Amino acid sequence: MTSTVGSHGVGDLGRRAAARRAQLGLSLEEVAARAGSTPGYVAYVEEQISSPSPAFLVRLADALETDVQNLAGATADLPQGAAVAGHHPRMDELDETECWALIDGHGVGRVAIGGEDGPAVFPVNYQVVDGRIVFMTAADSRLARTTSTGAEVAFEQDRLDEAFSQGWSVLAVGRTRAVPDEAEVRRLQDAMHSRPWAGDGRETFVTLAPERVTGRRIVVPGAPGTTAGPPHG
């Protein structure tokens, strides 16, 4: 029998199992009894990067009242945010220090620009260098043409926790400039954690110096990382 576990999020299977167990309010002992296993093995699956047998996955999915596809992350390519809202969610504003802490380093964000052809949004690999957001693009791209003029753009980065229907979003707005100086280009090349995922031909460095940085966080009281209690307001 071929395993139904695909390449999507196998290492996150334990986290999905733990989240589903918490959602159902079940103990390790209760899940183990349902799955015909032991509490220790269920805990091992939740806490370690492992690949349980297909037969156990079927039993675990049944115990957690879900299916193997959802438990193994086979739905990872579906649009984010399909989960229902959390219990009594609230929206918290983030201060600028928190925003920088969330996006600091590197990752993939989105740059929104305007223009004669209307607004457009581009995903970019970015790096934070000296308080600036740095990304690379092709010299003849619309993104390069727009940003090289010093136009005001918006950069957005977010994270979603599908298991608990919470997450955060940071927005940085400011003016951009292309980097023509070879010495600065070399310095930025050394600082970049990753080349653009989209491939070769993206050699133009663009920097965004934010003039305004804001953010918001959706919090579900009682979810991991939060404290239980009544919602604000």
LUMBAMI-277751 format. One line per 10 residues: number of its first residue (from 1); their letters; for each residue y, x, z of N, C-alpha, C. Coordinates in steps of 0.1 Angstrom, whole numbers, plus 5000, padded with zeros to 4 digits. Layout:
N
NUM = A = Y/X/Z/Y/X/Z/Y/X/Z; ...
***
This chain:
233
1 = MTSTVGSHGV = 4988/5009/5000/5000/5000/5000/5012/5009/5000; 5022/5006/4991/5034/5013/4991/5044/5009/5001; 5050/5018/5008/5060/5015/5018/5072/5007/5012; 5076/4997/5020/5088/4989/5015/5101/4996/5020; 5100/5007/5027/5112/5014/5031/5117/5022/5019; 5129/5019/5015/5135/5027/5004/5143/5038/5009; 5152/5043/5001/5160/5055/5004/5172/5051/5012; 5175/5039/5014/5187/5034/5020/5186/5034/5035; 5193/5043/5042/5195/5042/5056/5183/5043/5064; 5173/5051/5060/5160/5052/5067/5163/5058/5081
11 = GDLGRRAAAR = 5172/5068/5082/5175/5074/5095/5183/5065/5104; 5188/5053/5099/5195/5044/5107/5186/5032/5111; 5173/5033/5108/5165/5022/5112/5164/5019/5127; 5164/5029/5135/5164/5027/5149/5176/5020/5154; 5188/5024/5149/5200/5018/5153/5200/5003/5149; 5195/5000/5137/5194/4986/5133/5184/4978/5142; 5173/4984/5146/5164/4978/5155/5170/4975/5168; 5177/4985/5174/5183/4984/5187/5194/4973/5187; 5202/4973/5176/5212/4963/5175/5207/4949/5174; 5196/4947/5166/5190/4934/5165/5183/4930/5178
21 = RAQLGLSLEE = 5177/4939/5185/5171/4936/5198/5182/4931/5208; 5194/4938/5208/5205/4935/5217/5210/4921/5213; 5211/4918/5200/5216/4906/5195/5207/4894/5200; 5194/4896/5201/5185/4886/5205/5184/4886/5220; 5189/4896/5227/5188/4896/5242/5174/4899/5247; 5167/4907/5239/5153/4911/5242/5152/4924/5249; 5143/4926/5258/5140/4939/5264/5130/4947/5256; 5129/4960/5259/5119/4968/5252/5105/4962/5254; 5103/4958/5266/5090/4952/5269/5087/4940/5261; 5097/4931/5260/5095/4919/5252/5092/4922/5237
31 = VAARAGSTPG = 5100/4931/5232/5097/4935/5218/5084/4941/5216; 5080/4950/5225/5067/4957/5224/5056/4946/5225; 5057/4936/5233/5046/4926/5234/5045/4918/5221; 5057/4915/5216/5057/4908/5203/5051/4916/5192; 5054/4929/5192/5049/4938/5181/5036/4944/5183; 5029/4941/5194/5016/4947/5197/5017/4962/5199; 5028/4966/5206/5030/4981/5208/5033/4983/5223; 5039/4995/5225/5043/4998/5239/5058/5000/5240; 5064/4997/5251/5079/4999/5253/5083/5013/5249; 5075/5023/5253/5078/5037/5250/5079/5040/5235
41 = YVAYVEEQIS = 5070/5034/5227/5070/5036/5212/5082/5029/5206; 5085/5017/5211/5097/5010/5205/5109/5018/5208; 5110/5023/5220/5122/5031/5224/5123/5044/5215; 5111/5050/5212/5111/5061/5203/5116/5058/5189; 5112/5046/5184/5117/5042/5171/5132/5040/5171; 5137/5034/5182/5151/5032/5183/5160/5044/5184; 5154/5054/5191/5162/5066/5195/5160/5078/5186; 5150/5079/5178/5147/5090/5170/5147/5087/5156; 5149/5097/5147/5148/5096/5133/5133/5096/5130; 5128/5085/5126/5113/5084/5124/5110/5075/5112
51 = SPSPAFLVRL = 5098/5076/5107/5093/5067/5097/5081/5060/5101; 5082/5049/5108/5070/5042/5113/5062/5037/5101; 5049/5034/5104/5040/5030/5093/5045/5016/5088; 5042/5013/5075/5046/5000/5070/5040/4988/5078; 5028/4990/5083/5022/4979/5092/5030/4977/5104; 5034/4988/5111/5042/4986/5123/5056/4980/5120; 5062/4984/5108/5075/4979/5104/5074/4964/5103; 5064/4959/5097/5062/4945/5095/5061/4938/5108; 5054/4943/5118/5052/4937/5131/5066/4938/5139; 5073/4949/5137/5086/4951/5144/5096/4941/5138
61 = ADALETDVQN = 5096/4939/5125/5105/4930/5119/5103/4916/5124; 5090/4912/5124/5086/4899/5129/5090/4897/5144; 5089/4908/5152/5092/4907/5166/5107/4905/5168; 5115/4911/5158/5129/4910/5159/5135/4898/5151; 5126/4890/5146/5130/4878/5138/5139/4881/5126; 5135/4892/5119/5142/4896/5107/5131/4900/5097; 5135/4907/5086/5125/4912/5076/5126/4927/5075; 5116/4933/5068/5116/4947/5067/5128/4952/5059; 5132/4945/5049/5143/4949/5040/5156/4951/5048; 5159/4942/5056/5171/4943/5064/5170/4954/5075
71 = LAGATADLPQ = 5158/4954/5081/5156/4964/5092/5156/4978/5086; 5151/4980/5074/5151/4994/5068/5163/4998/5060; 5173/4988/5059/5185/4991/5052/5185/4990/5037; 5175/4982/5032/5174/4980/5018/5185/4972/5012; 5193/4966/5021/5205/4958/5016/5217/4966/5017; 5216/4980/5019/5228/4988/5021/5237/4988/5009; 5232/4985/4997/5241/4986/4985/5249/4973/4983; 5246/4963/4992/5254/4950/4991/5268/4952/4996; 5277/4944/4992/5291/4945/4997/5292/4945/5012; 5300/4953/5017/5302/4954/5032/5309/4941/5037
81 = GAAVAGHHPR = 5306/4938/5050/5313/4927/5056/5307/4914/5054; 5294/4913/5050/5287/4900/5048/5282/4894/5061; 5282/4902/5072/5278/4897/5085/5288/4886/5090; 5283/4878/5099/5292/4868/5105/5301/4874/5115; 5311/4868/5119/5321/4873/5128/5314/4875/5142; 5319/4885/5150/5313/4887/5163/5318/4876/5173; 5313/4876/5185/5316/4866/5195/5329/4870/5201; 5339/4861/5200/5353/4863/5206/5359/4876/5201; 5360/4879/5188/5366/4891/5184/5381/4891/5186; 5387/4903/5187/5401/4904/5189/5406/4916/5180
91 = MDELDETECW = 5419/4916/5176/5425/4926/5168/5434/4934/5176; 5432/4947/5177/5440/4957/5185/5448/4966/5175; 5461/4968/5178/5469/4977/5170/5466/4991/5175; 5465/5000/5166/5463/5015/5169/5476/5022/5168; 5478/5031/5178/5490/5039/5176/5488/5051/5167; 5498/5058/5163/5497/5068/5153/5488/5079/5156; 5487/5083/5169/5478/5094/5174/5464/5089/5172; 5461/5077/5175/5447/5072/5173/5444/5072/5158; 5453/5068/5150/5451/5067/5135/5447/5081/5130; 5455/5091/5133/5452/5104/5129/5439/5109/5134
101 = ALIDGHGVGR = 5435/5106/5146/5422/5110/5152/5411/5104/5144; 5412/5092/5139/5402/5085/5131/5400/5091/5117; 5411/5094/5111/5410/5099/5097/5410/5114/5096; 5412/5121/5107/5414/5136/5107/5401/5142/5102; 5403/5153/5095/5391/5160/5089/5390/5157/5074; 5380/5150/5071/5377/5147/5057/5369/5135/5055; 5368/5130/5043/5360/5118/5040/5363/5112/5027; 5360/5100/5025/5364/5092/5013/5373/5081/5017; 5385/5081/5011/5394/5070/5013/5399/5064/5000; 5409/5055/5001/5414/5048/4989/5429/5050/4987
111 = VAIGGEDGPA = 5433/5053/4975/5447/5055/4972/5452/5043/4963; 5462/5036/4968/5467/5025/4960/5480/5029/4954; 5482/5026/4941/5494/5030/4934/5499/5018/4926; 5512/5018/4922/5517/5008/4914/5520/5014/4900; 5526/5007/4891/5529/5012/4878/5531/5001/4868; 5534/5005/4855/5537/4995/4845/5524/4986/4842; 5512/4992/4844/5500/4985/4842/5496/4976/4854; 5504/4976/4864/5500/4969/4876/5494/4977/4886; 5491/4972/4898/5486/4980/4909/5471/4984/4906; 5468/4996/4912/5454/5001/4910/5450/5008/4923
121 = VFPVNYQVVD = 5437/5008/4926/5432/5015/4938/5421/5025/4934; 5422/5037/4939/5412/5047/4935/5406/5053/4947; 5392/5054/4948/5386/5061/4959/5387/5076/4956; 5390/5083/4967/5392/5098/4966/5385/5105/4978; 5380/5117/4975/5376/5126/4986/5388/5132/4991; 5391/5132/5004/5403/5137/5010/5400/5147/5020; 5411/5155/5023/5411/5164/5034/5424/5163/5041; 5424/5164/5054/5437/5165/5061/5440/5179/5064; 5452/5184/5059/5456/5197/5060/5471/5198/5064; 5474/5203/5076/5487/5204/5081/5495/5191/5081
131 = GRIVFMTAAD = 5488/5180/5085/5495/5167/5086/5497/5161/5073; 5490/5166/5063/5491/5159/5049/5477/5155/5045; 5476/5145/5037/5464/5140/5031/5463/5146/5017; 5452/5154/5015/5451/5161/5002/5439/5156/4995; 5441/5154/4982/5429/5150/4973/5431/5156/4960; 5421/5155/4951/5421/5161/4938/5418/5150/4928; 5424/5152/4916/5422/5143/4905/5423/5150/4892; 5420/5143/4881/5421/5149/4868/5436/5150/4863; 5440/5160/4857/5454/5162/4853/5459/5151/4844; 5451/5145/4836/5455/5135/4827/5452/5121/4832
141 = SRLARTTSTG = 5448/5119/4844/5445/5106/4849/5458/5098/4853; 5456/5085/4854/5467/5077/4858/5471/5080/4872; 5462/5083/4881/5465/5087/4894/5474/5100/4895; 5470/5109/4886/5478/5122/4886/5492/5119/4880; 5493/5111/4870/5506/5108/4864/5515/5101/4874; 5510/5092/4881/5518/5084/4890/5522/5092/4902; 5512/5099/4908/5515/5107/4921/5524/5119/4918; 5523/5125/4906/5531/5137/4903/5546/5134/4903; 5550/5121/4902/5564/5118/4901/5570/5116/4915; 5562/5118/4925/5568/5116/4939/5568/5102/4943
151 = AEVAFEQDRL = 5560/5093/4936/5560/5079/4939/5554/5076/4953; 5559/5065/4959/5553/5061/4971/5540/5055/4969; 5530/5059/4977/5516/5053/4975/5511/5050/4989; 5500/5043/4989/5493/5039/5002/5479/5045/5002; 5476/5051/5013/5462/5056/5015/5455/5048/5026; 5443/5044/5023/5436/5035/5033/5422/5041/5036; 5418/5041/5049/5405/5046/5053/5400/5036/5063; 5387/5033/5063/5382/5023/5073/5367/5026/5076; 5363/5020/5086/5349/5020/5090/5345/5006/5095; 5333/5002/5091/5327/4989/5095/5314/4991/5103
161 = DEAFSQGWSV = 5313/4984/5113/5300/4984/5121/5294/4970/5118; 5285/4970/5108/5279/4957/5104/5271/4951/5115; 5264/4960/5123/5255/4954/5133/5263/4946/5143; 5276/4949/5146/5283/4942/5156/5296/4936/5151; 5298/4936/5138/5309/4929/5131/5323/4934/5137; 5324/4947/5138/5336/4953/5143/5339/4965/5134; 5351/4970/5136/5355/4982/5128/5370/4985/5129; 5375/4995/5121/5389/4998/5121/5394/5001/5107; 5407/5001/5106/5413/5004/5093/5426/5011/5096; 5429/5022/5088/5441/5030/5090/5448/5030/5076
171 = LAVGRTRAVP = 5461/5028/5076/5469/5028/5064/5480/5039/5066; 5481/5048/5056/5492/5058/5056/5500/5056/5043; 5513/5055/5045/5522/5053/5033/5532/5064/5033; 5534/5069/5021/5544/5080/5019/5544/5084/5004; 5552/5095/5002/5553/5100/4989/5544/5112/4986; 5540/5113/4973/5531/5123/4969/5537/5134/4961; 5531/5145/4959/5535/5155/4950/5523/5163/4945; 5523/5167/4933/5513/5176/4928/5516/5190/4933; 5506/5198/4934/5507/5212/4939/5506/5222/4927; 5518/5228/4923/5518/5237/4912/5516/5251/4916
181 = DEAEVRRLQD = 5519/5254/4928/5518/5268/4933/5504/5273/4934; 5501/5284/4928/5487/5289/4927/5482/5294/4941; 5491/5300/4949/5487/5304/4962/5484/5292/4971; 5492/5282/4970/5489/5270/4978/5476/5263/4973; 5474/5263/4960/5462/5257/4955/5450/5264/4961; 5450/5278/4961/5439/5285/4966/5437/5282/4981; 5448/5281/4988/5446/5278/5003/5440/5264/5005; 5444/5255/4996/5438/5241/4998/5424/5241/4993; 5420/5249/4983/5406/5250/4979/5398/5255/4990; 5403/5265/4998/5395/5270/5009/5394/5260/5020
191 = AMHSRPWAGD = 5403/5251/5021/5403/5241/5032/5394/5229/5029; 5392/5227/5016/5385/5215/5012/5371/5215/5017; 5366/5205/5023/5352/5204/5027/5343/5201/5016; 5348/5193/5006/5339/5189/4995/5347/5188/4982; 5340/5191/4971/5346/5189/4958/5345/5173/4956; 5353/5168/4946/5352/5154/4943/5338/5150/4939; 5334/5139/4945/5320/5134/4942/5319/5130/4928; 5330/5126/4922/5330/5121/4908/5327/5132/4898; 5328/5144/4901/5324/5155/4892/5335/5164/4888; 5332/5172/4878/5341/5182/4873/5353/5176/4866
201 = GRETFVTLAP = 5363/5185/4864/5375/5180/4856/5386/5175/4865; 5384/5175/4878/5394/5170/4888/5399/5182/4895; 5409/5189/4889/5413/5202/4895/5428/5201/4899; 5434/5190/4898/5448/5188/4902/5449/5184/4916; 5455/5192/4925/5457/5189/4939/5469/5180/4941; 5468/5170/4949/5479/5161/4952/5480/5160/4967; 5492/5160/4973/5493/5159/4987/5502/5147/4990; 5498/5140/5001/5505/5128/5006/5510/5131/5019; 5524/5131/5021/5530/5133/5034/5534/5120/5040; 5526/5114/5048/5528/5100/5053/5542/5099/5061
211 = ERVTGRRIVV = 5549/5088/5057/5561/5085/5064/5558/5074/5075; 5547/5067/5073/5543/5056/5081/5528/5055/5082; 5523/5056/5095/5508/5055/5097/5506/5044/5107; 5498/5034/5103/5495/5023/5111/5480/5020/5111; 5475/5013/5120/5461/5009/5120/5457/4998/5129; 5446/4992/5127/5441/4981/5135/5426/4983/5137; 5422/4977/5148/5407/4977/5152/5403/4964/5155; 5391/4959/5150/5385/4947/5154/5375/4950/5165; 5377/4944/5177/5369/4947/5188/5361/4934/5192; 5348/4936/5195/5340/4925/5199/5336/4928/5214
221 = PGAPGTTAGP = 5341/4921/5224/5338/4925/5238/5323/4924/5240; 5319/4935/5247/5304/4936/5250/5296/4944/5240; 5302/4947/5229/5295/4955/5219/5295/4970/5223; 5286/4978/5218/5287/4992/5222/5300/4999/5220; 5305/5006/5230/5318/5013/5229/5329/5004/5234; 5326/4992/5239/5336/4983/5244/5331/4979/5258; 5340/4972/5265/5337/4967/5278/5336/4952/5277; 5327/4946/5284/5325/4932/5284/5337/4925/5291; 5340/4913/5287/5351/4906/5293/5357/4896/5284; 5366/4888/5288/5372/4877/5280/5381/4883/5270
231 = PHG = 5382/4877/5258/5391/4881/5248/5405/4881/5252; 5414/4889/5245/5428/4888/5248/5434/4875/5243; 5444/4871/5250/5451/4859/5245/5444/4846/5250
***
